[in-house]
Amino acid sequence: MEIQENFVNKVAQSGLISFDLADLYPAGERVEYDIRDNLFHGLMLREKDFREFIKEHNWAQYAGKHVAITCSADAIVPTWAYMLLANRMTPYAETVVFGNLSGLESVLFKRELDKLDAGKYRDQRVVIKGCGDIPVPVSAYVDLTAKLTPVVKSIMYGEPCSTVPVFKRKEQA
Protein backbone atom coordinates (compact mmCIF):
# COMPACT_ATOMS: atom_id res chain seq x y z
CA MET A 1 0.00 0.00 0.00
CA GLU A 2 1.44 3.34 -1.10
CA ILE A 3 0.91 6.42 1.02
CA GLN A 4 0.76 9.72 -0.81
CA GLU A 5 1.41 12.90 1.10
CA ASN A 6 0.14 16.23 -0.15
CA PHE A 7 2.33 19.16 0.73
CA VAL A 8 0.62 22.51 1.02
CA ASN A 9 2.64 25.58 0.18
CA LYS A 10 1.30 27.92 2.84
CA VAL A 11 3.55 30.76 1.65
CA ALA A 12 2.02 30.62 -1.83
CA GLN A 13 -1.49 30.60 -0.31
CA SER A 14 -0.77 33.51 2.04
CA GLY A 15 -1.28 36.24 -0.56
CA LEU A 16 2.03 37.83 0.34
CA ILE A 17 3.87 39.80 -2.32
CA SER A 18 7.63 39.47 -2.09
CA PHE A 19 9.63 42.58 -3.02
CA ASP A 20 13.35 42.12 -3.66
CA LEU A 21 15.17 45.44 -3.73
CA ALA A 22 18.09 43.74 -5.47
CA ASP A 23 15.88 43.60 -8.57
CA LEU A 24 16.24 47.38 -8.77
CA TYR A 25 20.06 47.25 -8.74
CA PRO A 26 21.21 49.52 -11.57
CA ALA A 27 23.82 47.93 -13.82
CA GLY A 28 27.12 49.66 -14.37
CA GLU A 29 30.51 50.02 -12.77
CA ARG A 30 30.82 52.19 -9.68
CA VAL A 31 33.93 54.34 -9.28
CA GLU A 32 35.06 56.90 -6.75
CA TYR A 33 37.01 59.94 -7.86
CA ASP A 34 39.04 61.29 -4.95
CA ILE A 35 40.06 64.91 -5.43
CA ARG A 36 42.79 64.27 -2.85
CA ASP A 37 44.99 63.23 -5.77
CA ASN A 38 44.76 66.80 -7.12
CA LEU A 39 45.88 68.50 -3.90
CA PHE A 40 49.22 70.25 -3.65
CA HIS A 41 51.21 68.44 -0.93
CA GLY A 42 47.92 66.85 0.13
CA LEU A 43 46.84 70.13 1.69
CA MET A 44 45.33 72.51 -0.81
CA LEU A 45 44.06 72.82 -4.32
CA ARG A 46 45.99 75.15 -6.60
CA GLU A 47 43.61 76.55 -9.18
CA LYS A 48 46.10 76.85 -12.03
CA ASP A 49 47.28 73.23 -11.62
CA PHE A 50 43.74 71.95 -11.23
CA ARG A 51 42.49 73.75 -14.33
CA GLU A 52 45.41 72.28 -16.30
CA PHE A 53 44.44 68.82 -15.02
CA ILE A 54 40.81 69.42 -16.00
CA LYS A 55 41.91 70.33 -19.53
CA GLU A 56 44.26 67.36 -20.02
CA HIS A 57 42.52 64.50 -18.18
CA ASN A 58 40.92 61.64 -20.17
CA TRP A 59 37.27 62.05 -19.19
CA ALA A 60 36.10 59.34 -21.60
CA GLN A 61 37.32 56.73 -19.08
CA TYR A 62 34.15 57.44 -17.08
CA ALA A 63 31.85 56.50 -19.97
CA GLY A 64 28.82 54.57 -18.73
CA LYS A 65 30.05 54.49 -15.13
CA HIS A 66 28.43 55.69 -11.92
CA VAL A 67 30.87 58.13 -10.31
CA ALA A 68 31.09 59.38 -6.73
CA ILE A 69 33.25 62.50 -6.33
CA THR A 70 34.80 62.83 -2.89
CA CYS A 71 37.80 64.13 -0.95
CA SER A 72 39.29 61.79 1.61
CA ALA A 73 41.94 64.30 2.73
CA ASP A 74 41.42 66.77 5.54
CA ALA A 75 41.64 69.76 3.25
CA ILE A 76 39.51 72.69 2.28
CA VAL A 77 38.37 72.18 -1.29
CA PRO A 78 36.42 74.97 -2.95
CA THR A 79 32.98 74.03 -4.20
CA TRP A 80 33.82 75.10 -7.74
CA ALA A 81 36.41 72.29 -7.94
CA TYR A 82 33.71 69.64 -7.46
CA MET A 83 31.54 71.50 -9.95
CA LEU A 84 34.33 71.42 -12.57
CA LEU A 85 34.73 67.68 -12.10
CA ALA A 86 30.98 67.11 -12.45
CA ASN A 87 30.89 69.30 -15.54
CA ARG A 88 33.61 67.29 -17.27
CA MET A 89 32.32 63.85 -16.21
CA THR A 90 28.66 64.41 -17.01
CA PRO A 91 28.90 63.99 -20.80
CA TYR A 92 30.41 60.53 -20.25
CA ALA A 93 29.28 59.12 -16.92
CA GLU A 94 25.91 57.51 -16.35
CA THR A 95 25.70 59.16 -12.92
CA VAL A 96 27.79 61.76 -11.08
CA VAL A 97 27.21 62.48 -7.39
CA PHE A 98 29.08 64.15 -4.56
CA GLY A 99 29.95 61.67 -1.83
CA ASN A 100 31.42 58.23 -1.34
CA LEU A 101 30.48 54.90 -2.93
CA SER A 102 27.95 54.21 -0.18
CA GLY A 103 26.21 57.50 -0.90
CA LEU A 104 26.30 56.72 -4.61
CA GLU A 105 24.46 53.42 -4.00
CA SER A 106 21.80 55.27 -2.00
CA VAL A 107 21.30 57.75 -4.84
CA LEU A 108 21.08 54.98 -7.44
CA PHE A 109 18.47 53.02 -5.48
CA LYS A 110 16.51 56.20 -4.69
CA ARG A 111 16.39 56.99 -8.39
CA GLU A 112 14.99 53.53 -9.15
CA LEU A 113 12.48 53.69 -6.28
CA ASP A 114 11.24 57.07 -7.52
CA LYS A 115 10.12 55.27 -10.72
CA LEU A 116 8.15 52.67 -8.74
CA ASP A 117 4.36 52.82 -8.94
CA ALA A 118 3.34 52.24 -5.32
CA GLY A 119 -0.30 52.07 -6.40
CA LYS A 120 0.13 48.55 -7.74
CA TYR A 121 0.74 47.44 -4.13
CA ARG A 122 -2.49 49.03 -2.84
CA ASP A 123 -4.06 46.97 -0.05
CA GLN A 124 -1.45 44.24 -0.45
CA ARG A 125 0.61 42.43 2.16
CA VAL A 126 4.24 43.00 1.17
CA VAL A 127 7.37 41.21 2.35
CA ILE A 128 10.53 43.17 1.63
CA LYS A 129 13.26 40.61 1.09
CA GLY A 130 16.05 41.02 3.59
CA CYS A 131 19.15 39.36 2.27
CA GLY A 132 20.76 38.34 -0.95
CA ASP A 133 23.87 38.41 -3.06
CA ILE A 134 23.58 42.09 -3.99
CA PRO A 135 24.24 44.55 -1.16
CA VAL A 136 21.31 46.93 -0.77
CA PRO A 137 21.82 50.12 1.26
CA VAL A 138 19.67 50.59 4.35
CA SER A 139 18.46 53.84 2.82
CA ALA A 140 16.70 51.82 0.08
CA TYR A 141 14.74 49.85 2.71
CA VAL A 142 13.78 53.12 4.42
CA ASP A 143 12.75 54.77 1.14
CA LEU A 144 10.71 51.76 0.03
CA THR A 145 8.97 51.52 3.41
CA ALA A 146 8.08 55.22 3.31
CA LYS A 147 6.72 54.85 -0.23
CA LEU A 148 4.62 51.76 0.48
CA THR A 149 3.28 52.62 3.97
CA PRO A 150 0.46 54.90 2.73
CA VAL A 151 -0.94 52.26 0.34
CA VAL A 152 -0.28 48.73 1.61
CA LYS A 153 -2.13 46.62 4.15
CA SER A 154 1.11 45.48 5.77
CA ILE A 155 4.87 45.47 5.39
CA MET A 156 7.10 42.71 6.66
CA TYR A 157 10.84 42.22 6.42
CA GLY A 158 12.65 38.97 5.68
CA GLU A 159 11.47 35.94 3.76
CA PRO A 160 7.82 34.88 3.37
CA CYS A 161 8.48 31.86 5.61
CA SER A 162 10.07 33.96 8.37
CA THR A 163 9.16 37.63 8.60
CA VAL A 164 9.47 40.53 11.01
CA PRO A 165 6.39 42.76 11.07
CA VAL A 166 7.16 46.39 10.23
CA PHE A 167 3.74 47.92 9.60
CA LYS A 168 0.12 46.84 9.70
CA ARG A 169 -2.73 49.17 8.80
CA LYS A 170 -5.46 49.29 11.41
CA GLU A 171 -8.79 48.22 10.00
CA GLN A 172 -11.48 50.88 10.07
CA ALA A 173 -14.65 49.86 11.88
N, C-alpha and C positions, 0 to 999 in steps of 0.2 A: 504494500500500500504506500503510495507516494503522497507526501504532505506538501502542499503548495502554500507558501507564505506570501501574502500581499503586503508590500511595503508602501506606506503612505508618505508622500513627500509633504510634510506639514508646512515647510517653508514655501513651497510653490502654492499651497492652498491659502496662505496667510494674507495674500493681497498686498504684500510689501513690495515696494519699488526700490531696487538697489541702485544707488548712484555712486559711481566710481569716478572721483575727481581726476584720477590718472588718465581717464579717457579725454580730458581736456588739455593734456600736456602738449604744448606747442612744439612742433619739430624745429630743429635748428640748433646749431652750436652756440653755446654760451661762452662769452669771453669777458674778461675784466681788463679795462685799460686803466692803469695806475699812473696818474700824472706825476707821481713821485720820481719817475724816471726822467722827467723834464726839469727837475729842480736843480739849481746851481748849488753844489756842495750839499745837496739834500735839505737845504734850508729855505730857499726862495726861488721864485720864478722870475727869470729875467726876460722881459718882454721881447727884446730884439732876438734873442736866441730862440724863444718859443715860437715867434712868428716865422722864423727861418725853418724851424722844424715843421710847422704847419704847412708851409709851402712845399717842402721836399718829401714829406712822409708818403708812403704808399697806402692810400686810404682804401684802395680796392681790396685789400686783404680782409676787410670787414664785410665784404659782400655776403648777404644772406644770413649774417650772424646776428645774435642778440647780444648787445654790448652794454656793460655796466661801466660807467666812468666814475672813478673814485680817486682818493688820495690817501694812501696808508701812512704817509709821513706826517709828523707833527709840524706842519708848516702852514703859513697863511697863503692861500691860493686865491687870487682874485676871481670873482664870479665870471668875468669875461673869458677867462682861460677855459673853463668848462664849456662855455657857450661856443667858443671857437672849435673845440673838439667835436661837439654835437653837430655843429654846422658842417664840418668836413665829413663826418661819418654818416650822416643822414642819407645822402644819396646812395649809399652802398648797403648799409646795415638794415636788417629787418626791423630792429628795435634799438633805440638808444635811450638809456636812463641814467640818472645820477644815483650812485649808490653802489653797493657791493652785489655779488652774485645772488645772495639771499634775497635782497631787495628786488633784483631783476626778476627772480622767480615769482615773487609776490605780484609784481606788475603784470607779468605774462598771464598768470592765472586770473587775475582780476579782469584783464581784458577779455579773456574767454568767458568768464562768468557774466560779464556785462551783456554778452550776446545771448545768454540763456533765457528762454521764455519760461518764467516761473509758473505762468498760467497753466501749463500742461501738467503741473503737479498739484493742481487745485484739489483739495479734499482727499489727497492721497496720504498713505503712510509710507514715509521715505526712510530708508536706511542708507546713511552715508558711509561708504566703505572706508575702513580705517587703516588698512595696511596693504602694501603691495611692493612691487619692484621699483616703481617710480616714486622718488621722494616728492611729496606734496607739502608745500609750506602751510603752517598752521593758519596763516592769514586766509588761505583759500577755504579752509573749513569754516572760519568765522564769516567770510563773505557769503558763502553758500547758505549757511544757517540763517543769516540776516535776510537773504533774498527769499528763502523758502518759508520762513516763519509766518508771514502774513497770509499764506495761501494753503499750506498743508494741514492735514489733520494731526500728523505727528512726525517728529524727526527722531531717529535713533542713530547711534554711532556703532560701527563694528561690522559684523557679518550677520546676515539674516538669522543664522542659528544661535547667535550669541551677541545680543545688543545691549547698549547702555542707553536708557531713555534720556533725551535731551529736551524735548518739548512735546507737549500734548495739549491740543486745543480743548478748552472746557466746552462741553456741550451746552447749548442754550436750551432752557426749559420752556 
